[in-house]
Amino acid sequence: MPLFGKNITVGLEVAGQVLRAVQIEHRQDRPRLLALETQDLPTSSPGVLTAEGPVWKVVKFGRRGGHVVVNVPGSGAFIRKIRVEASEMSCLRDWVMWEAKQYLPAPLEEYFIDFQKLRPGEESGLWEILLVAARRDAVSKRARLFQTVNLKPAIMDVDPLALQNAFEANYPSAVDFPVALVNLERDLVTIVATWGGVPEGVSNMAVAPEPEKLCEQIHNCVDGLLQRIGRDGGKWERFDKILLSGGGPHLKDVANFLSSDGKQKVELADPFRELTILPALRDKLDQSYLVSEFMLATGLALRKT
């Protein structure tokens, strides 16, 4: 099997002023981690990329016959599970657009909209549909950013779905339980409520400067998601666990604060726990990185075209 073939994907994440790249080989048994790097973007030229540095070495090798998947910030995305009567499935797209119009804060023409059938409700007679919308301006802005380095991504994925993808691949035994995925970056927190392999609710918020205030915000946001899901027909009283990821400066402090009251199990996410890792790369991970910061980039790299 060639090293640089169609089975190679690079997940390239832009998180504020940070770039992260994860290169994965898709194998029949389990995915294999080939490379990962992170670097800061120069503060002197925000919103501008130059194809230099360790991240771009990963991207360069991954593009040799493979493909690159990049992220669209969670703040520019909308995800919601909706229910459609089985009798209306023949005109599903019309129903999805009608539902989207009820929930989206801006006109439909300002979004890229997609949807996926999940499962039929045998007792209720309703189909569950996952509705995903991304702001056109956010997608276009991200595309223009990569045009400056002559990079045309194969896929542009929204942050919540990338987090969901990494979670499913690495925590298969937890998929059937309600879990909160909390991705903390320097300027944005993305929270995904997931259960049964489906993102049931998504929320985003700005990062408070103090860990105590940030934890209070996360608690309130998690409680808000539980209440909203309950109104939509869910039966959650609490999450089975909270998985923390990202490169935010207070990540470990937040983990300690959130778990200090003993009411909620809190873990730092491991995006490589179910992946095969080369021995030399394992040594590098143990010595140089807090692996939870690569959760989102790994979810991007696990996507296949």
C-alpha positions as CSV (number, residue, x, y, z in Angstrom):
1,M,0.0,0.0,0.0
2,P,1.6,3.3,-1.0
3,L,2.3,5.7,1.9
4,F,0.9,8.8,0.0
5,G,-2.3,7.5,-1.6
6,K,-5.9,8.2,-1.6
7,N,-6.2,6.7,1.9
8,I,-4.4,9.7,3.4
9,T,-6.3,12.7,4.9
10,V,-4.9,15.8,6.6
11,G,-7.1,17.7,9.0
12,L,-6.1,21.3,9.0
13,E,-7.6,23.4,11.8
14,V,-7.5,27.2,12.2
15,A,-8.4,28.2,15.8
16,G,-7.9,31.9,16.2
17,Q,-4.2,32.5,15.8
18,V,-3.3,28.8,15.9
19,L,-2.9,26.3,13.1
20,R,-3.0,22.5,13.8
21,A,-2.5,19.7,11.3
22,V,-3.2,15.9,11.8
23,Q,-2.3,13.4,9.1
24,I,-4.1,10.1,9.2
25,E,-4.0,6.9,7.1
26,H,-7.3,5.2,6.7
27,R,-6.8,1.4,7.2
28,Q,-9.1,-1.5,7.3
29,D,-8.4,-2.3,11.0
30,R,-8.0,1.1,12.5
31,P,-6.8,4.5,11.4
32,R,-3.1,5.2,11.8
33,L,-1.7,8.5,13.0
34,L,1.2,9.5,10.7
35,A,2.0,13.1,11.8
36,L,0.8,16.1,13.7
37,E,2.0,19.6,14.2
38,T,0.9,23.0,15.6
39,Q,2.1,26.5,15.2
40,D,1.1,30.0,16.0
41,L,0.1,32.4,13.3
42,P,2.0,35.8,13.2
43,T,0.0,38.4,15.1
44,S,1.5,41.1,12.8
45,S,-0.7,39.9,9.9
46,P,-4.0,38.4,11.2
47,G,-6.1,36.6,8.6
48,V,-3.1,35.9,6.4
49,L,-1.4,32.6,5.8
50,T,2.1,31.8,4.6
51,A,2.9,28.2,3.7
52,E,5.8,28.0,6.0
53,G,6.5,26.2,9.3
54,P,6.0,22.6,10.6
55,V,2.2,22.5,10.0
56,W,2.8,23.1,6.2
57,K,5.2,20.2,6.0
58,V,2.4,17.9,7.2
59,V,0.0,19.5,4.7
60,K,2.5,19.2,1.9
61,F,3.1,15.4,2.4
62,G,-0.6,14.7,2.9
63,R,-1.5,16.4,-0.4
64,R,0.6,13.9,-2.4
65,G,-2.4,12.0,-3.7
66,G,-4.4,12.5,-0.5
67,H,-6.7,15.3,0.4
68,V,-7.1,18.1,3.0
69,V,-10.1,18.8,5.2
70,V,-10.4,22.2,6.9
71,N,-12.7,23.6,9.5
72,V,-15.4,26.3,9.5
73,P,-15.7,27.9,13.0
74,G,-18.6,26.6,15.1
75,S,-19.8,30.2,15.5
76,G,-20.7,30.2,11.8
77,A,-22.6,26.9,12.0
78,F,-26.1,25.8,13.0
79,I,-27.0,22.1,13.8
80,R,-30.3,20.8,14.9
81,K,-32.2,17.5,14.9
82,I,-35.6,17.9,13.5
83,R,-38.5,15.4,13.0
84,V,-40.5,14.9,9.8
85,E,-43.6,12.8,9.4
86,A,-43.1,9.7,7.3
87,S,-45.9,10.7,4.9
88,E,-43.9,13.9,4.0
89,M,-40.6,12.1,3.2
90,S,-41.3,12.4,-0.5
91,C,-40.9,16.2,-0.3
92,L,-38.2,16.1,2.4
93,R,-36.1,19.0,1.1
94,D,-39.1,21.3,1.2
95,W,-39.8,20.3,4.8
96,V,-36.1,20.8,5.8
97,M,-36.1,24.3,4.3
98,W,-39.3,25.2,6.0
99,E,-37.8,24.0,9.3
100,A,-34.6,25.8,8.7
101,K,-36.5,29.0,8.1
102,Q,-38.1,28.7,11.6
103,Y,-34.8,28.4,13.4
104,L,-32.1,30.3,11.5
105,P,-31.6,33.9,12.6
106,A,-30.9,35.1,9.0
107,P,-32.5,34.5,5.6
108,L,-32.0,31.1,4.0
109,E,-30.0,32.5,1.2
110,E,-27.2,33.5,3.7
111,Y,-26.5,29.8,4.5
112,F,-25.2,26.6,2.9
113,I,-27.8,24.0,4.1
114,D,-27.5,20.3,4.1
115,F,-29.3,17.5,5.9
116,Q,-29.0,13.8,6.6
117,K,-31.6,11.2,7.4
118,L,-30.9,9.5,10.8
119,R,-33.5,7.0,11.7
120,P,-37.3,6.4,11.6
121,G,-39.4,6.6,14.7
122,E,-41.2,3.3,14.5
123,E,-43.7,4.3,17.2
124,S,-44.1,8.0,16.5
125,G,-44.1,7.7,12.7
126,L,-41.6,10.5,12.5
127,W,-38.2,10.5,10.8
128,E,-35.3,12.1,12.6
129,I,-33.3,14.4,10.3
130,L,-30.0,16.2,11.1
131,L,-30.1,19.7,9.7
132,V,-26.7,21.5,9.2
133,A,-26.4,25.1,8.1
134,A,-23.2,27.1,7.7
135,R,-23.0,30.9,7.1
136,R,-21.9,31.6,3.5
137,D,-19.8,34.5,4.7
138,A,-17.9,32.2,7.1
139,V,-17.3,29.5,4.5
140,S,-16.2,32.1,1.9
141,K,-13.9,33.8,4.4
142,R,-12.2,30.5,5.2
143,A,-11.9,29.6,1.5
144,R,-10.3,32.9,0.7
145,L,-7.9,32.4,3.6
146,F,-6.6,29.2,2.0
147,Q,-6.5,30.6,-1.5
148,T,-3.6,32.8,-0.4
149,V,-1.5,29.6,-0.1
150,N,-3.0,27.9,-3.1
151,L,-4.8,25.3,-1.1
152,K,-8.2,24.1,-2.2
153,P,-9.7,21.8,0.5
154,A,-11.5,18.6,-0.5
155,I,-14.0,19.2,2.4
156,M,-14.9,22.1,4.6
157,D,-16.4,20.8,7.9
158,V,-18.0,22.7,10.7
159,D,-16.4,22.4,14.1
160,P,-19.2,20.6,15.9
161,L,-19.3,17.8,13.4
162,A,-15.5,17.4,13.5
163,L,-15.7,17.0,17.3
164,Q,-18.5,14.5,16.9
165,N,-16.4,12.5,14.4
166,A,-13.4,12.3,16.7
167,F,-15.6,11.3,19.7
168,E,-17.3,8.5,17.8
169,A,-14.0,7.1,16.6
170,N,-12.2,7.2,19.9
171,Y,-15.0,6.6,22.5
172,P,-17.2,3.8,20.9
173,S,-18.4,2.6,24.3
174,A,-19.6,6.0,25.2
175,V,-21.6,6.8,22.0
176,D,-24.9,5.4,23.5
177,F,-24.7,7.7,26.5
178,P,-25.3,11.5,26.7
179,V,-21.9,13.2,26.6
180,A,-20.9,16.9,26.4
181,L,-18.0,17.7,24.2
182,V,-16.4,21.0,25.3
183,N,-13.8,22.4,23.0
184,L,-12.0,25.4,24.6
185,E,-9.8,27.7,22.5
186,R,-8.3,31.0,23.3
187,D,-11.3,33.0,22.1
188,L,-14.2,30.6,21.6
189,V,-15.8,27.6,23.4
190,T,-17.8,25.1,21.4
191,I,-20.1,22.7,23.3
192,V,-21.8,19.8,21.6
193,A,-24.4,17.6,23.4
194,T,-24.2,14.2,21.8
195,W,-26.1,11.0,22.3
196,G,-26.5,7.9,20.1
197,G,-24.0,9.1,17.5
198,V,-25.9,12.3,16.9
199,P,-25.2,15.9,17.9
200,E,-28.4,16.8,19.8
201,G,-27.5,20.4,20.5
202,V,-24.7,22.9,19.9
203,S,-23.7,26.1,21.6
204,N,-20.9,28.6,21.3
205,M,-19.6,31.3,23.6
206,A,-16.8,33.7,24.1
207,V,-14.0,32.8,26.5
208,A,-14.0,34.6,29.9
209,P,-10.5,35.6,31.1
210,E,-10.8,34.0,34.6
211,P,-11.0,30.2,34.9
212,E,-13.7,30.5,37.6
213,K,-15.9,32.7,35.4
214,L,-15.3,30.5,32.4
215,C,-16.4,27.4,34.4
216,E,-19.5,29.2,35.5
217,Q,-20.3,30.0,31.8
218,I,-19.7,26.4,30.7
219,H,-21.9,25.1,33.5
220,N,-24.7,27.4,32.5
221,C,-24.3,26.5,28.9
222,V,-24.4,22.8,29.6
223,D,-27.5,23.2,31.7
224,G,-29.1,25.2,28.9
225,L,-28.4,22.5,26.4
226,L,-30.0,19.9,28.7
227,Q,-33.1,22.0,29.2
228,R,-33.4,22.7,25.4
229,I,-33.1,19.1,24.6
230,G,-35.7,18.2,27.2
231,R,-38.1,20.6,25.5
232,D,-37.4,18.9,22.2
233,G,-38.5,15.5,23.6
234,G,-35.3,14.3,25.3
235,K,-35.1,12.8,28.8
236,W,-31.7,13.8,30.0
237,E,-31.1,14.8,33.6
238,R,-27.3,15.0,33.4
239,F,-24.5,14.1,31.0
240,D,-22.7,10.8,31.5
241,K,-19.4,12.8,31.2
242,I,-17.9,16.0,29.9
243,L,-15.0,15.6,27.5
244,L,-12.7,18.7,27.4
245,S,-10.5,19.4,24.4
246,G,-8.8,22.3,22.7
247,G,-5.8,24.6,23.2
248,G,-7.2,27.2,25.6
249,P,-4.8,28.4,28.2
250,H,-7.0,27.4,31.1
251,L,-7.9,23.9,30.0
252,K,-6.5,22.0,32.9
253,D,-7.8,24.6,35.4
254,V,-11.3,24.2,33.9
255,A,-11.1,20.4,34.1
256,N,-10.2,20.7,37.8
257,F,-13.0,23.3,38.5
258,L,-15.7,21.4,36.7
259,S,-15.0,18.2,38.5
260,S,-14.4,19.7,41.9
261,D,-18.0,19.5,43.1
262,G,-18.2,15.8,42.3
263,K,-21.5,16.1,40.4
264,Q,-20.1,15.5,36.9
265,K,-17.4,13.2,35.5
266,V,-14.9,15.4,33.6
267,E,-12.1,14.1,31.4
268,L,-9.5,15.5,29.0
269,A,-10.2,14.1,25.6
270,D,-7.7,11.7,23.9
271,P,-8.2,11.9,20.1
272,F,-5.7,9.1,19.5
273,R,-6.9,6.5,22.0
274,E,-8.3,4.2,19.3
275,L,-5.7,5.0,16.6
276,T,-2.6,3.1,15.7
277,I,0.4,5.4,16.5
278,L,4.0,4.9,15.2
279,P,6.4,4.4,18.1
280,A,8.5,7.4,17.3
281,L,5.4,9.6,17.2
282,R,4.2,8.2,20.5
283,D,7.4,9.3,22.1
284,K,6.9,12.8,20.6
285,L,3.3,12.9,21.9
286,D,4.3,11.9,25.4
287,Q,7.1,14.6,25.6
288,S,5.8,17.5,23.6
289,Y,2.0,17.8,23.4
290,L,-1.2,18.0,25.4
291,V,-3.0,15.7,23.0
292,S,-6.5,17.0,23.7
293,E,-5.7,20.1,21.7
294,F,-5.8,18.0,18.5
295,M,-9.3,16.7,19.0
296,L,-10.9,18.8,16.4
297,A,-8.1,18.5,13.8
298,T,-8.3,14.7,14.3
299,G,-12.0,14.8,13.6
300,L,-11.3,16.6,10.4
301,A,-8.6,14.1,9.4
302,L,-11.0,11.1,10.0
303,R,-13.3,12.4,7.3
304,K,-13.2,10.6,3.9
305,T,-14.2,12.0,0.6
